[in-house]
Amino acid sequence: MIWNIIDRRHRPYRWKTVNAIIEAVEHDNSCADADQAPEASPLEVVVYDKREGLSVADALAWANAQRCPVTLFLYDAGLQRL
C-alpha cells in the first residue's frame, strides 16, 4: 500500500506514460523531517522495484497492491533513467 508519493517528473501534466519506482516506506525514516514508519517483517519488505512505461493510474494501482507500505517515486518516461 502507498504511504508516500514523491513526484520527480519535470512534466507533471503527463499521465499516460511514466516510470515508477517503489521502496519500502521505512527507507524514508533516515530522511530529515520524515514521519517514522514501523519496520515491516523482512519477509514482506519490498526493497526496490521499478516499472517503465505505465500510466499514473497503473503506477498507483501497482504500488498500492504491494505487501508492505511503500513510497512511490514517479519519473518522466524517456527522460529519466531508472
C-alpha positions as CSV (number, residue, x, y, z in Angstrom):
1,M,0.0,0.0,0.0
2,I,1.1,3.5,-0.7
3,W,2.1,5.6,2.3
4,N,4.1,8.3,0.4
5,I,4.5,9.6,-3.1
6,I,7.5,11.5,-4.4
7,D,6.8,13.1,-7.8
8,R,10.1,13.8,-9.6
9,R,8.6,14.5,-13.0
10,H,9.6,17.6,-14.9
11,R,6.5,17.3,-16.9
12,P,3.8,16.9,-14.2
13,Y,0.8,17.0,-16.6
14,R,2.0,13.9,-18.4
15,W,-0.1,11.0,-17.1
16,K,-0.3,8.5,-20.0
17,T,3.3,7.2,-19.7
18,V,5.6,7.5,-16.7
19,N,8.3,5.5,-15.0
20,A,7.8,4.3,-11.4
21,I,9.9,3.0,-8.6
22,I,8.8,1.7,-5.2
23,E,10.7,1.2,-2.0
24,A,9.6,0.2,1.5
25,V,8.4,3.4,3.3
26,E,10.7,2.5,6.2
27,H,13.7,3.5,4.0
28,D,12.4,7.1,4.4
29,N,13.0,7.0,8.2
30,S,16.5,8.3,7.8
31,C,15.4,11.4,5.8
32,A,15.3,14.7,7.5
33,D,11.8,15.6,9.0
34,A,10.4,12.2,7.9
35,D,7.5,10.6,9.7
36,Q,8.8,7.4,11.2
37,A,7.3,4.2,9.8
38,P,7.4,1.0,11.7
39,E,9.7,-1.7,10.3
40,A,8.0,-4.4,8.3
41,S,8.8,-8.0,8.5
42,P,11.8,-8.9,6.4
43,L,9.7,-11.4,4.5
44,E,7.3,-8.6,3.5
45,V,9.6,-5.8,2.7
46,V,9.8,-4.5,-0.9
47,V,13.4,-3.3,-1.0
48,Y,13.2,-1.9,-4.6
49,D,11.1,-2.5,-7.7
50,K,10.6,-0.5,-10.9
51,R,8.2,-0.3,-13.8
52,E,8.6,1.7,-17.0
53,G,6.0,3.0,-19.5
54,L,2.9,2.8,-17.4
55,S,0.1,5.3,-16.8
56,V,-0.1,7.2,-13.5
57,A,-3.2,5.2,-12.7
58,D,-1.4,1.9,-13.3
59,A,1.6,3.1,-11.2
60,L,-0.7,3.9,-8.3
61,A,-2.6,0.6,-8.6
62,W,0.7,-1.4,-8.8
63,A,2.2,0.4,-5.8
64,N,-1.0,0.2,-3.8
65,A,-1.1,-3.6,-4.3
66,Q,2.3,-4.2,-2.6
67,R,2.7,-6.4,0.5
68,C,4.2,-3.7,2.7
69,P,3.8,0.1,2.9
70,V,5.8,1.8,0.1
71,T,7.0,5.1,-1.2
72,L,6.1,5.6,-4.9
73,F,8.5,7.6,-7.0
74,L,7.3,9.0,-10.3
75,Y,9.6,10.0,-13.1
76,D,9.1,11.2,-16.7
77,A,9.2,8.4,-19.2
78,G,12.1,8.6,-21.6
79,L,13.7,11.5,-19.8
80,Q,14.9,9.8,-16.6
81,R,16.8,6.6,-16.3
82,L,15.7,4.3,-13.5
